[in-house]
Amino acid sequence: MSLKTADLASPAACLCFNLRRAARLIARDLDGALKPSGLGSAQFAVLAVLEEAGPLPIAQLAEALGTDRTTLTRNLALLERDGLIAYRQGNDKRRRIAALSAEGEKAYRAALPLWRAFQEKKVAGLGAEPAQQLLSLLSQAAG
């Protein structure tokens, strides 16, 4: 069934299923592209958000990544183990703030050209305008 002729009432046209499927396939491709850097797509995403936003409390980082705290905590444990992030104490002693370490900045910068090449390939495959439209639609769908 093509997307243009999909019966939107059919379970085969489930937006959630199809978005998750596409996300898994694209993440798998990105994992392959990032492999020389030693980072996976989830790790790269955490580093990218911290590079862009700066140090963040765990709850805000989870929100920025669109993930739950439990999943994020597992990913952060791996990044901390590898020396790519460090924690700071927040104003409240129970509040931890995640920040890139010097090694994390170095790893992010080493992976960035690999990500850029991947992104350029995906954008070229879709076309720049459809890629922009897709980003807009994803933002709308996420609410």
N, CA, C and O atoms as CSV, one atom per row, in Angstrom:
chain,resi,resn,atom,element,x,y,z
A,1,MET,N,N,0.849,-1.168,0.000
A,1,MET,CA,C,0.000,0.000,0.000
A,1,MET,C,C,0.896,1.232,0.000
A,1,MET,O,O,1.802,1.347,0.825
A,2,SER,N,N,0.645,2.136,-0.909
A,2,SER,CA,C,1.457,3.347,-0.939
A,2,SER,C,C,0.896,4.357,0.049
A,2,SER,O,O,-0.276,4.301,0.421
A,3,LEU,N,N,1.740,5.266,0.458
A,3,LEU,CA,C,1.332,6.276,1.419
A,3,LEU,C,C,0.191,7.124,0.873
A,3,LEU,O,O,-0.711,7.515,1.614
A,4,LYS,N,N,0.234,7.404,-0.422
A,4,LYS,CA,C,-0.789,8.258,-1.012
A,4,LYS,C,C,-2.157,7.593,-1.026
A,4,LYS,O,O,-3.183,8.272,-1.018
A,5,THR,N,N,-2.172,6.266,-1.047
A,5,THR,CA,C,-3.453,5.567,-1.122
A,5,THR,C,C,-3.813,4.881,0.196
A,5,THR,O,O,-4.769,4.107,0.248
A,6,ALA,N,N,-3.057,5.160,1.261
A,6,ALA,CA,C,-3.313,4.513,2.550
A,6,ALA,C,C,-4.675,4.915,3.090
A,6,ALA,O,O,-5.072,6.079,3.036
A,7,ASP,N,N,-5.378,3.921,3.612
A,7,ASP,CA,C,-6.628,4.169,4.318
A,7,ASP,C,C,-6.234,4.583,5.730
A,7,ASP,O,O,-5.773,3.752,6.513
A,8,LEU,N,N,-6.407,5.847,6.058
A,8,LEU,CA,C,-5.937,6.351,7.338
A,8,LEU,C,C,-6.658,5.730,8.526
A,8,LEU,O,O,-6.214,5.898,9.662
A,9,ALA,N,N,-7.753,5.020,8.296
A,9,ALA,CA,C,-8.455,4.317,9.374
A,9,ALA,C,C,-7.899,2.911,9.574
A,9,ALA,O,O,-8.286,2.219,10.517
A,10,SER,N,N,-7.004,2.488,8.703
A,10,SER,CA,C,-6.426,1.152,8.777
A,10,SER,C,C,-5.268,1.123,9.775
A,10,SER,O,O,-4.475,2.062,9.832
A,11,PRO,N,N,-5.168,0.046,10.563
A,11,PRO,CA,C,-4.025,-0.072,11.463
A,11,PRO,C,C,-2.678,0.004,10.731
A,11,PRO,O,O,-1.683,0.416,11.327
A,12,ALA,N,N,-2.631,-0.377,9.474
A,12,ALA,CA,C,-1.382,-0.295,8.698
A,12,ALA,C,C,-0.940,1.153,8.506
A,12,ALA,O,O,0.231,1.412,8.228
A,13,ALA,N,N,-1.862,2.093,8.653
A,13,ALA,CA,C,-1.552,3.512,8.491
A,13,ALA,C,C,-1.358,4.195,9.852
A,13,ALA,O,O,-1.363,5.423,9.938
A,14,CYS,N,N,-1.189,3.410,10.895
A,14,CYS,CA,C,-0.996,3.967,12.240
A,14,CYS,C,C,0.199,4.920,12.231
A,14,CYS,O,O,1.319,4.521,11.911
A,15,LEU,N,N,-0.046,6.165,12.580
A,15,LEU,CA,C,1.022,7.160,12.578
A,15,LEU,C,C,2.128,6.782,13.551
A,15,LEU,O,O,3.309,6.906,13.225
A,16,CYS,N,N,1.763,6.327,14.731
A,16,CYS,CA,C,2.768,5.969,15.726
A,16,CYS,C,C,3.651,4.833,15.222
A,16,CYS,O,O,4.877,4.932,15.279
A,17,PHE,N,N,3.050,3.768,14.735
A,17,PHE,CA,C,3.823,2.633,14.239
A,17,PHE,C,C,4.765,3.058,13.125
A,17,PHE,O,O,5.949,2.722,13.142
A,18,ASN,N,N,4.238,3.793,12.163
A,18,ASN,CA,C,5.053,4.185,11.021
A,18,ASN,C,C,6.163,5.160,11.392
A,18,ASN,O,O,7.258,5.092,10.834
A,19,LEU,N,N,5.895,6.066,12.327
A,19,LEU,CA,C,6.949,6.966,12.798
A,19,LEU,C,C,8.022,6.194,13.554
A,19,LEU,O,O,9.215,6.431,13.360
A,20,ARG,N,N,7.599,5.265,14.420
A,20,ARG,CA,C,8.580,4.473,15.180
A,20,ARG,C,C,9.414,3.609,14.243
A,20,ARG,O,O,10.624,3.478,14.425
A,21,ARG,N,N,8.768,3.020,13.243
A,21,ARG,CA,C,9.488,2.188,12.280
A,21,ARG,C,C,10.529,3.016,11.540
A,21,ARG,O,O,11.691,2.624,11.437
A,22,ALA,N,N,10.101,4.163,11.029
A,22,ALA,CA,C,11.040,5.041,10.307
A,22,ALA,C,C,12.162,5.491,11.231
A,22,ALA,O,O,13.324,5.518,10.823
A,23,ALA,N,N,11.835,5.842,12.460
A,23,ALA,CA,C,12.850,6.294,13.408
A,23,ALA,C,C,13.863,5.184,13.695
A,23,ALA,O,O,15.064,5.447,13.751
A,24,ARG,N,N,13.394,3.954,13.876
A,24,ARG,CA,C,14.312,2.846,14.133
A,24,ARG,C,C,15.247,2.616,12.950
A,24,ARG,O,O,16.447,2.412,13.132
A,25,LEU,N,N,14.698,2.649,11.745
A,25,LEU,CA,C,15.515,2.421,10.552
A,25,LEU,C,C,16.532,3.543,10.342
A,25,LEU,O,O,17.688,3.286,10.007
A,26,ILE,N,N,16.101,4.768,10.538
A,26,ILE,CA,C,17.010,5.902,10.369
A,26,ILE,C,C,18.064,5.893,11.463
A,26,ILE,O,O,19.233,6.171,11.193
A,27,ALA,N,N,17.672,5.579,12.694
A,27,ALA,CA,C,18.640,5.506,13.793
A,27,ALA,C,C,19.673,4.410,13.528
A,27,ALA,O,O,20.857,4.583,13.817
A,28,ARG,N,N,19.224,3.297,12.984
A,28,ARG,CA,C,20.166,2.216,12.651
A,28,ARG,C,C,21.187,2.700,11.621
A,28,ARG,O,O,22.381,2.423,11.738
A,29,ASP,N,N,20.701,3.429,10.606
A,29,ASP,CA,C,21.611,3.977,9.594
A,29,ASP,C,C,22.573,4.995,10.209
A,29,ASP,O,O,23.759,5.009,9.881
A,30,LEU,N,N,22.064,5.840,11.096
A,30,LEU,CA,C,22.915,6.830,11.744
A,30,LEU,C,C,23.934,6.148,12.653
A,30,LEU,O,O,25.089,6.569,12.714
A,31,ASP,N,N,23.514,5.099,13.359
A,31,ASP,CA,C,24.470,4.345,14.179
A,31,ASP,C,C,25.631,3.849,13.319
A,31,ASP,O,O,26.790,3.922,13.728
A,32,GLY,N,N,25.316,3.347,12.137
A,32,GLY,CA,C,26.362,2.880,11.223
A,32,GLY,C,C,27.273,4.016,10.775
A,32,GLY,O,O,28.491,3.854,10.709
A,33,ALA,N,N,26.684,5.155,10.471
A,33,ALA,CA,C,27.474,6.305,10.027
A,33,ALA,C,C,28.384,6.830,11.135
A,33,ALA,O,O,29.496,7.285,10.868
A,34,LEU,N,N,27.905,6.764,12.384
A,34,LEU,CA,C,28.679,7.272,13.515
A,34,LEU,C,C,29.665,6.261,14.083
A,34,LEU,O,O,30.483,6.603,14.937
A,35,LYS,N,N,29.591,5.030,13.620
A,35,LYS,CA,C,30.410,3.956,14.194
A,35,LYS,C,C,31.890,4.307,14.315
A,35,LYS,O,O,32.491,4.011,15.348
A,36,PRO,N,N,32.509,4.930,13.294
A,36,PRO,CA,C,33.932,5.271,13.442
A,36,PRO,C,C,34.228,6.189,14.641
A,36,PRO,O,O,35.354,6.211,15.138
A,37,SER,N,N,33.235,6.935,15.101
A,37,SER,CA,C,33.439,7.846,16.232
A,37,SER,C,C,33.325,7.128,17.572
A,37,SER,O,O,33.735,7.659,18.604
A,38,GLY,N,N,32.769,5.924,17.552
A,38,GLY,CA,C,32.547,5.195,18.802
A,38,GLY,C,C,31.259,5.587,19.496
A,38,GLY,O,O,30.950,5.062,20.566
A,39,LEU,N,N,30.499,6.503,18.909
A,39,LEU,CA,C,29.226,6.931,19.483
A,39,LEU,C,C,28.072,6.298,18.728
A,39,LEU,O,O,28.177,6.013,17.535
A,40,GLY,N,N,26.974,6.082,19.431
A,40,GLY,CA,C,25.733,5.683,18.791
A,40,GLY,C,C,24.848,6.907,18.619
A,40,GLY,O,O,25.171,7.986,19.117
A,41,SER,N,N,23.747,6.745,17.923
A,41,SER,CA,C,22.858,7.879,17.662
A,41,SER,C,C,22.283,8.470,18.948
A,41,SER,O,O,22.148,9.689,19.055
A,42,ALA,N,N,21.942,7.628,19.924
A,42,ALA,CA,C,21.391,8.135,21.189
A,42,ALA,C,C,22.436,8.927,21.953
A,42,ALA,O,O,22.132,9.980,22.514
A,43,GLN,N,N,23.655,8.433,21.980
A,43,GLN,CA,C,24.732,9.137,22.673
A,43,GLN,C,C,25.038,10.469,21.979
A,43,GLN,O,O,25.229,11.496,22.630
A,44,PHE,N,N,25.080,10.426,20.643
A,44,PHE,CA,C,25.344,11.648,19.888
A,44,PHE,C,C,24.271,12.692,20.183
A,44,PHE,O,O,24.578,13.873,20.347
A,45,ALA,N,N,23.019,12.259,20.248
A,45,ALA,CA,C,21.919,13.193,20.508
A,45,ALA,C,C,22.093,13.878,21.859
A,45,ALA,O,O,21.884,15.086,21.970
A,46,VAL,N,N,22.471,13.125,22.881
A,46,VAL,CA,C,22.688,13.708,24.212
A,46,VAL,C,C,23.816,14.727,24.146
A,46,VAL,O,O,23.679,15.841,24.652
A,47,LEU,N,N,24.923,14.356,23.529
A,47,LEU,CA,C,26.055,15.275,23.427
A,47,LEU,C,C,25.680,16.527,22.633
A,47,LEU,O,O,26.084,17.636,22.983
A,48,ALA,N,N,24.910,16.343,21.567
A,48,ALA,CA,C,24.512,17.483,20.733
A,48,ALA,C,C,23.635,18.458,21.518
A,48,ALA,O,O,23.812,19.672,21.424
A,49,VAL,N,N,22.693,17.925,22.288
A,49,VAL,CA,C,21.823,18.802,23.086
A,49,VAL,C,C,22.645,19.549,24.133
A,49,VAL,O,O,22.458,20.749,24.329
A,50,LEU,N,N,23.553,18.844,24.806
A,50,LEU,CA,C,24.379,19.506,25.820
A,50,LEU,C,C,25.327,20.525,25.188
A,50,LEU,O,O,25.605,21.564,25.787
A,51,GLU,N,N,25.818,20.240,24.003
A,51,GLU,CA,C,26.685,21.200,23.304
A,51,GLU,C,C,25.898,22.454,22.945
A,51,GLU,O,O,26.393,23.571,23.096
A,52,GLU,N,N,24.679,22.264,22.473
A,52,GLU,CA,C,23.846,23.396,22.046
A,52,GLU,C,C,23.305,24.193,23.236
A,52,GLU,O,O,23.368,25.423,23.247
A,53,ALA,N,N,22.776,23.489,24.231
A,53,ALA,CA,C,22.091,24.154,25.342
A,53,ALA,C,C,22.994,24.467,26.521
A,53,ALA,O,O,22.684,25.342,27.329
A,54,GLY,N,N,24.110,23.757,26.622
A,54,GLY,CA,C,24.942,23.898,27.811
A,54,GLY,C,C,24.462,22.944,28.887
A,54,GLY,O,O,23.568,22.136,28.639
A,55,PRO,N,N,25.038,23.021,30.078
A,55,PRO,CA,C,24.654,22.122,31.162
A,55,PRO,C,C,23.158,22.210,31.462
A,55,PRO,O,O,22.574,23.294,31.486
A,56,LEU,N,N,22.553,21.041,31.689
A,56,LEU,CA,C,21.110,20.988,31.942
A,56,LEU,C,C,20.794,20.033,33.086
A,56,LEU,O,O,21.445,18.999,33.239
A,57,PRO,N,N,19.786,20.388,33.891
A,57,PRO,CA,C,19.276,19.417,34.854
A,57,PRO,C,C,18.726,18.206,34.096
A,57,PRO,O,O,18.270,18.337,32.960
A,58,ILE,N,N,18.771,17.048,34.715
A,58,ILE,CA,C,18.357,15.808,34.057
A,58,ILE,C,C,16.937,15.905,33.506
A,58,ILE,O,O,16.683,15.466,32.385
A,59,ALA,N,N,16.014,16.469,34.272
A,59,ALA,CA,C,14.620,16.573,33.811
A,59,ALA,C,C,14.522,17.408,32.539
A,59,ALA,O,O,13.782,17.052,31.623
A,60,GLN,N,N,15.258,18.511,32.473
A,60,GLN,CA,C,15.221,19.359,31.275
A,60,GLN,C,C,15.891,18.666,30.098
A,60,GLN,O,O,15.443,18.802,28.960
A,61,LEU,N,N,16.950,17.932,30.364
A,61,LEU,CA,C,17.626,17.193,29.298
A,61,LEU,C,C,16.696,16.126,28.735
A,61,LEU,O,O,16.619,15.947,27.520
A,62,ALA,N,N,15.991,15.418,29.611
A,62,ALA,CA,C,15.032,14.396,29.161
A,62,ALA,C,C,13.945,15.032,28.296
A,62,ALA,O,O,13.562,14.484,27.263
A,63,GLU,N,N,13.457,16.187,28.728
A,63,GLU,CA,C,12.421,16.883,27.951
A,63,GLU,C,C,12.954,17.312,26.589
A,63,GLU,O,O,12.266,17.157,25.580
A,64,ALA,N,N,14.161,17.845,26.548
A,64,ALA,CA,C,14.761,18.292,25.283
A,64,ALA,C,C,14.942,17.131,24.318
A,64,ALA,O,O,14.828,17.302,23.104
A,65,LEU,N,N,15.228,15.939,24.862
A,65,LEU,CA,C,15.441,14.753,24.026
A,65,LEU,C,C,14.144,14.004,23.737
A,65,LEU,O,O,14.126,13.105,22.896
A,66,GLY,N,N,13.071,14.360,24.417
A,66,GLY,CA,C,11.802,13.663,24.223
A,66,GLY,C,C,11.847,12.230,24.737
A,66,GLY,O,O,11.240,11.333,24.152
A,67,THR,N,N,12.564,12.023,25.828
A,67,THR,CA,C,12.698,10.676,26.380
A,67,THR,C,C,12.330,10.701,27.858
A,67,THR,O,O,12.227,11.766,28.467
A,68,ASP,N,N,12.136,9.528,28.418
A,68,ASP,CA,C,11.836,9.471,29.842
A,68,ASP,C,C,13.139,9.452,30.631
A,68,ASP,O,O,14.198,9.118,30.100
A,69,ARG,N,N,13.043,9.813,31.896
A,69,ARG,CA,C,14.244,9.924,32.735
A,69,ARG,C,C,14.960,8.587,32.907
A,69,ARG,O,O,16.188,8.549,32.990
A,70,THR,N,N,14.205,7.492,32.961
A,70,THR,CA,C,14.828,6.174,33.156
A,70,THR,C,C,15.723,5.824,31.980
A,70,THR,O,O,16.863,5.401,32.168
A,71,THR,N,N,15.211,6.000,30.764
A,71,THR,CA,C,16.004,5.727,29.567
A,71,THR,C,C,17.201,6.660,29.508
A,71,THR,O,O,18.315,6.236,29.201
A,72,LEU,N,N,16.971,7.919,29.801
A,72,LEU,CA,C,18.059,8.895,29.774
A,72,LEU,C,C,19.128,8.536,30.804
A,72,LEU,O,O,20.320,8.636,30.516
A,73,THR,N,N,18.716,8.123,31.986
A,73,THR,CA,C,19.677,7.777,33.033
A,73,THR,C,C,20.597,6.652,32.578
A,73,THR,O,O,21.796,6.682,32.857
A,74,ARG,N,N,20.047,5.659,31.880
A,74,ARG,CA,C,20.882,4.569,31.345
A,74,ARG,C,C,21.883,5.102,30.331
A,74,ARG,O,O,23.057,4.734,30.367
A,75,ASN,N,N,21.430,5.966,29.426
A,75,ASN,CA,C,22.334,6.540,28.415
A,75,ASN,C,C,23.401,7.417,29.068
A,75,ASN,O,O,24.563,7.396,28.661
A,76,LEU,N,N,23.005,8.185,30.077
A,76,LEU,CA,C,23.960,9.053,30.760
A,76,LEU,C,C,25.004,8.240,31.515
A,76,LEU,O,O,26.163,8.647,31.599
A,77,ALA,N,N,24.606,7.098,32.063
A,77,ALA,CA,C,25.561,6.244,32.785
A,77,ALA,C,C,26.687,5.792,31.853
A,77,ALA,O,O,27.852,5.758,32.249
A,78,LEU,N,N,26.331,5.447,30.616
A,78,LEU,CA,C,27.346,5.042,29.635
A,78,LEU,C,C,28.260,6.211,29.283
A,78,LEU,O,O,29.476,6.048,29.180
A,79,LEU,N,N,27.673,7.379,29.102
A,79,LEU,CA,C,28.468,8.559,28.760
A,79,LEU,C,C,29.379,8.967,29.917
A,79,LEU,O,O,30.515,9.391,29.702
A,80,GLU,N,N,28.873,8.836,31.141
A,80,GLU,CA,C,29.692,9.152,32.313
A,80,GLU,C,C,30.829,8.132,32.443
A,80,GLU,O,O,31.972,8.503,32.710
A,81,ARG,N,N,30.512,6.861,32.255
A,81,ARG,CA,C,31.531,5.802,32.324
A,81,ARG,C,C,32.676,6.081,31.352
A,81,ARG,O,O,33.844,5.848,31.665
A,82,ASP,N,N,32.321,6.584,30.165
A,82,ASP,CA,C,33.321,6.857,29.136
A,82,ASP,C,C,33.965,8.240,29.290
A,82,ASP,O,O,34.799,8.637,28.476
A,83,GLY,N,N,33.573,8.962,30.336
A,83,GLY,CA,C,34.170,10.270,30.605
A,83,GLY,C,C,33.697,11.378,29.684
A,83,GLY,O,O,34.368,12.401,29.548
A,84,LEU,N,N,32.530,11.184,29.042
A,84,LEU,CA,C,32.045,12.169,28.070
A,84,LEU,C,C,31.139,13.223,28.691
A,84,LEU,O,O,30.958,14.302,28.129
A,85,ILE,N,N,30.575,12.910,29.844
A,85,ILE,CA,C,29.788,13.895,30.581
A,85,ILE,C,C,30.243,13.877,32.031
A,85,ILE,O,O,30.872,12.927,32.498
A,86,ALA,N,N,29.909,14.941,32.720
A,86,ALA,CA,C,30.163,15.041,34.156
A,86,ALA,C,C,28.919,15.657,34.774
A,86,ALA,O,O,28.138,16.326,34.098
A,87,TYR,N,N,28.748,15.426,36.045
A,87,TYR,CA,C,27.608,15.995,36.757
A,87,TYR,C,C,28.074,17.104,37.678
A,87,TYR,O,O,29.161,17.070,38.256
A,88,ARG,N,N,27.196,18.088,37.786
A,88,ARG,CA,C,27.384,19.156,38.759
A,88,ARG,C,C,26.209,19.091,39.716
A,88,ARG,O,O,25.138,18.588,39.376
A,89,GLN,N,N,26.421,19.597,40.890
A,89,GLN,CA,C,25.335,19.676,41.867
A,89,GLN,C,C,24.510,20.919,41.560
A,89,GLN,O,O,25.061,21.986,41.289
A,90,GLY,N,N,23.187,20.780,41.605
A,90,GLY,CA,C,22.313,21.936,41.437
A,90,GLY,C,C,22.160,22.676,42.752
A,90,GLY,O,O,22.802,22.330,43.743
A,91,ASN,N,N,21.315,23.691,42.762
A,91,ASN,CA,C,21.040,24.432,43.995
A,91,ASN,C,C,20.489,23.509,45.073
A,91,ASN,O,O,20.845,23.611,46.247
A,92,ASP,N,N,19.626,22.620,44.651
A,92,ASP,CA,C,19.057,21.602,45.525
A,92,ASP,C,C,19.988,20.392,45.434
A,92,ASP,O,O,20.305,19.952,44.329
A,93,LYS,N,N,20.421,19.858,46.538
A,93,LYS,CA,C,21.400,18.768,46.529
A,93,LYS,C,C,20.899,17.520,45.810
A,93,LYS,O,O,21.698,16.673,45.410
A,94,ARG,N,N,19.585,17.400,45.642
A,94,ARG,CA,C,19.023,16.250,44.927
A,94,ARG,C,C,19.044,16.451,43.414
A,94,ARG,O,O,18.816,15.513,42.650
A,95,ARG,N,N,19.314,17.659,43.000
A,95,ARG,CA,C,19.258,18.007,41.575
A,95,ARG,C,C,20.651,17.919,40.957
A,95,ARG,O,O,21.581,18.613,41.367
A,96,ARG,N,N,20.764,17.036,39.949
A,96,ARG,CA,C,22.039,16.893,39.247
A,96,ARG,C,C,21.935,17.579,37.891
A,96,ARG,O,O,20.894,17.551,37.235
A,97,ILE,N,N,23.029,18.188,37.496
A,97,ILE,CA,C,23.096,18.887,36.213
A,97,ILE,C,C,24.155,18.181,35.368
A,97,ILE,O,O,25.298,18.009,35.790
A,98,ALA,N,N,23.747,17.781,34.173
A,98,ALA,CA,C,24.661,17.098,33.252
A,98,ALA,C,C,25.350,18.136,32.373
A,98,ALA,O,O,24.731,19.093,31.907
A,99,ALA,N,N,26.643,17.922,32.159
A,99,ALA,CA,C,27.429,18.821,31.313
A,99,ALA,C,C,28.430,17.997,30.520
A,99,ALA,O,O,28.865,16.932,30.958
A,100,LEU,N,N,28.786,18.501,29.352
A,100,LEU,CA,C,29.848,17.872,28.574
A,100,LEU,C,C,31.170,18.019,29.307
A,100,LEU,O,O,31.470,19.076,29.862
A,101,SER,N,N,31.944,16.970,29.306
A,101,SER,CA,C,33.315,17.057,29.794
A,101,SER,C,C,34.185,17.489,28.610
A,101,SER,O,O,33.705,17.593,27.481
A,102,ALA,N,N,35.446,17.735,28.879
A,102,ALA,CA,C,36.374,18.068,27.785
A,102,ALA,C,C,36.437,16.913,26.789
A,102,ALA,O,O,36.483,17.134,25.579
A,103,GLU,N,N,36.438,15.680,27.299
A,103,GLU,CA,C,36.438,14.504,26.416
A,103,GLU,C,C,35.134,14.426,25.618
A,103,GLU,O,O,35.138,14.032,24.452
A,104,GLY,N,N,34.019,14.803,26.253
A,104,GLY,CA,C,32.729,14.801,25.564
A,104,GLY,C,C,32.697,15.798,24.424
A,104,GLY,O,O,32.181,15.503,23.346
A,105,GLU,N,N,33.251,16.983,24.661
A,105,GLU,CA,C,33.329,17.990,23.598
A,105,GLU,C,C,34.170,17.466,22.442
A,105,GLU,O,O,33.816,17.632,21.275
A,106,LYS,N,N,35.282,16.836,22.781
A,106,LYS,CA,C,36.176,16.269,21.763
A,106,LYS,C,C,35.469,15.173,20.967
A,106,LYS,O,O,35.571,15.136,19.740
A,107,ALA,N,N,34.756,14.285,21.651
A,107,ALA,CA,C,34.027,13.196,20.983
A,107,ALA,C,C,32.919,13.758,20.091
A,107,ALA,O,O,32.712,13.285,18.974
A,108,TYR,N,N,32.212,14.768,20.593
A,108,TYR,CA,C,31.144,15.389,19.801
A,108,TYR,C,C,31.722,16.004,18.530
A,108,TYR,O,O,31.188,15.796,17.440
A,109,ARG,N,N,32.798,16.750,18.663
A,109,ARG,CA,C,33.401,17.405,17.494
A,109,ARG,C,C,33.944,16.383,16.492
A,109,ARG,O,O,33.913,16.621,15.284
A,110,ALA,N,N,34.435,15.262,16.985
A,110,ALA,CA,C,34.930,14.208,16.084
A,110,ALA,C,C,33.774,13.538,15.340
A,110,ALA,O,O,33.932,13.142,14.185
A,111,ALA,N,N,32.618,13.408,15.989
A,111,ALA,CA,C,31.462,12.747,15.374
A,111,ALA,C,C,30.671,13.685,14.461
A,111,ALA,O,O,29.966,13.228,13.562
A,112,LEU,N,N,30.784,14.974,14.687
A,112,LEU,CA,C,29.980,15.950,13.936
A,112,LEU,C,C,30.125,15.841,12.416
A,112,LEU,O,O,29.108,15.887,11.724
A,113,PRO,N,N,31.328,15.700,11.860
A,113,PRO,CA,C,31.433,15.556,10.400
A,113,PRO,C,C,30.742,14.283,9.880
A,113,PRO,O,O,30.197,14.272,8.777
A,114,LEU,N,N,30.773,13.223,10.684
A,114,LEU,CA,C,30.086,11.984,10.290
A,114,LEU,C,C,28.578,12.211,10.268
A,114,LEU,O,O,27.887,11.763,9.353
A,115,TRP,N,N,28.075,12.910,11.286
A,115,TRP,CA,C,26.648,13.221,11.332
A,115,TRP,C,C,26.269,14.132,10.162
A,115,TRP,O,O,25.245,13.922,9.512
A,116,ARG,N,N,27.097,15.140,9.898
A,116,ARG,CA,C,26.794,16.075,8.800
A,116,ARG,C,C,26.712,15.343,7.458
A,116,ARG,O,O,25.826,15.624,6.651
A,117,ALA,N,N,27.627,14.411,7.220
A,117,ALA,CA,C,27.602,13.648,5.967
A,117,ALA,C,C,26.323,12.812,5.889
A,117,ALA,O,O,25.694,12.725,4.835
A,118,PHE,N,N,25.950,12.206,7.002
A,118,PHE,CA,C,24.710,11.427,7.058
A,118,PHE,C,C,23.509,12.336,6.778
A,118,PHE,O,O,22.649,12.008,5.961
A,119,GLN,N,N,23.462,13.473,7.462
A,119,GLN,CA,C,22.346,14.411,7.309
A,119,GLN,C,C,22.241,14.901,5.864
A,119,GLN,O,O,21.147,14.949,5.302
A,120,GLU,N,N,23.362,15.259,5.270
A,120,GLU,CA,C,23.361,15.733,3.880
A,120,GLU,C,C,22.827,14.660,2.936
A,120,GLU,O,O,22.075,14.957,2.008
A,121,LYS,N,N,23.217,13.423,3.178
A,121,LYS,CA,C,22.742,12.310,2.335
A,121,LYS,C,C,21.234,12.137,2.473
A,121,LYS,O,O,20.536,11.963,1.474
A,122,LYS,N,N,20.728,12.182,3.697
A,122,LYS,CA,C,19.285,12.021,3.913
A,122,LYS,C,C,18.511,13.192,3.323
A,122,LYS,O,O,17.473,12.993,2.691
A,123,VAL,N,N,19.005,14.408,3.522
A,123,VAL,CA,C,18.328,15.589,2.969
A,123,VAL,C,C,18.343,15.540,1.448
A,123,VAL,O,O,17.341,15.867,0.812
A,124,ALA,N,N,19.466,15.134,0.856
A,124,ALA,CA,C,19.545,15.032,-0.604
A,124,ALA,C,C,18.556,13.994,-1.120
A,124,ALA,O,O,17.951,14.182,-2.176
A,125,GLY,N,N,18.390,12.906,-0.386
A,125,GLY,CA,C,17.448,11.864,-0.801
A,125,GLY,C,C,16.000,12.333,-0.781
A,125,GLY,O,O,15.194,11.919,-1.614
A,126,LEU,N,N,15.674,13.202,0.175
A,126,LEU,CA,C,14.307,13.721,0.275
A,126,LEU,C,C,14.113,14.987,-0.555
A,126,LEU,O,O,13.036,15.227,-1.101
A,127,GLY,N,N,15.157,15.782,-0.639
A,127,GLY,CA,C,15.058,17.131,-1.185
A,127,GLY,C,C,14.967,18.095,-0.015
A,127,GLY,O,O,14.371,17.771,1.013
A,128,ALA,N,N,15.548,19.269,-0.160
A,128,ALA,CA,C,15.603,20.229,0.946
A,128,ALA,C,C,14.217,20.666,1.407
A,128,ALA,O,O,13.949,20.719,2.607
A,129,GLU,N,N,13.332,20.982,0.451
A,129,GLU,CA,C,12.002,21.458,0.842
A,129,GLU,C,C,11.198,20.358,1.535
A,129,GLU,O,O,10.623,20.617,2.593
A,130,PRO,N,N,11.131,19.131,0.981
A,130,PRO,CA,C,10.423,18.078,1.716
A,130,PRO,C,C,11.048,17.780,3.086
A,130,PRO,O,O,10.329,17.450,4.029
A,131,ALA,N,N,12.370,17.891,3.205
A,131,ALA,CA,C,13.013,17.661,4.506
A,131,ALA,C,C,12.557,18.716,5.511
A,131,ALA,O,O,12.280,18.393,6.666
A,132,GLN,N,N,12.479,19.977,5.078
A,132,GLN,CA,C,11.976,21.041,5.952
A,132,GLN,C,C,10.517,20.786,6.327
A,132,GLN,O,O,10.119,20.976,7.476
A,133,GLN,N,N,9.726,20.353,5.343
A,133,GLN,CA,C,8.318,20.052,5.612
A,133,GLN,C,C,8.191,18.901,6.604
A,133,GLN,O,O,7.342,18.936,7.494
A,134,LEU,N,N,9.031,17.885,6.451
A,134,LEU,CA,C,9.004,16.747,7.371
A,134,LEU,C,C,9.318,17.210,8.786
A,134,LEU,O,O,8.624,16.824,9.727
A,135,LEU,N,N,10.348,18.026,8.954
A,135,LEU,CA,C,10.663,18.540,10.283
A,135,LEU,C,C,9.495,19.308,10.876
A,135,LEU,O,O,9.197,19.174,12.063
A,136,SER,N,N,8.841,20.104,10.062
A,136,SER,CA,C,7.683,20.873,10.516
A,136,SER,C,C,6.534,19.938,10.922
A,136,SER,O,O,5.911,20.123,11.967
A,137,LEU,N,N,6.266,18.937,10.082
A,137,LEU,CA,C,5.201,17.989,10.397
A,137,LEU,C,C,5.509,17.185,11.663
A,137,LEU,O,O,4.616,16.941,12.474
A,138,LEU,N,N,6.750,16.779,11.831
A,138,LEU,CA,C,7.124,16.055,13.041
A,138,LEU,C,C,6.942,16.909,14.280
A,138,LEU,O,O,6.489,16.423,15.316
A,139,SER,N,N,7.294,18.179,14.173
A,139,SER,CA,C,7.109,19.101,15.293
A,139,SER,C,C,5.619,19.254,15.619
A,139,SER,O,O,5.233,19.273,16.788
A,140,GLN,N,N,4.796,19.363,14.589
A,140,GLN,CA,C,3.344,19.469,14.796
A,140,GLN,C,C,2.789,18.183,15.412
A,140,GLN,O,O,1.968,18.233,16.327
A,141,ALA,N,N,3.235,17.049,14.913
A,141,ALA,CA,C,2.731,15.772,15.400
A,141,ALA,C,C,3.127,15.546,16.857
A,141,ALA,O,O,2.377,14.936,17.620
A,142,ALA,N,N,4.295,16.033,17.238
A,142,ALA,CA,C,4.753,15.864,18.619
A,142,ALA,C,C,4.009,16.786,19.582
A,142,ALA,O,O,4.054,16.606,20.799
A,143,GLY,N,N,3.324,17.777,19.012
A,143,GLY,CA,C,2.471,18.633,19.830
A,143,GLY,C,C,3.158,19.836,20.345
A,143,GLY,O,O,2.549,20.641,21.050
